[in-house]
Amino acid sequence: MHGVVYQPAGVFPVMCDAGGVAFESRRLPWVLAGQLIMEFQEFTIVDLAAEHAAYLKRA
């Protein structure tokens, strides 16, 4: 997650940092998220022009 990280401080939490926090982090429950960060685990590079031409032939 990307957002503002808070920490406990008395009655109300206070901001202590801003940035990305991993899903495995123990700080995650203290994040006021502004954006979800994605990580590609696996991908394939393709030729978009060839893929588009093949799509047009099928359509």
Residue, then its C-alpha position, 0 to 999 in steps of 0.5 A: m500500500h502507498g499512503v500515510v503511516y500512523q503510530p499510536a500516541g496516546v488517545f489518537p494516532v499520529m502521522c509518522d511516515a508516508g510512502g509504500v508499505a509491504f503487505e507483509s509489514r506489521r505496519l500495514p494496519w496503521v496505513l491510511a492508503g491512498q494507492l494500491i501498489m501492485e507487483f508483477q510476479e510473472f509476465t510475457i513480453v509480446d509484440l502488440a502490433a502482431e497481437h492486434a493484427a491477429y485479433l483483427k483477423r479473428a473479428 
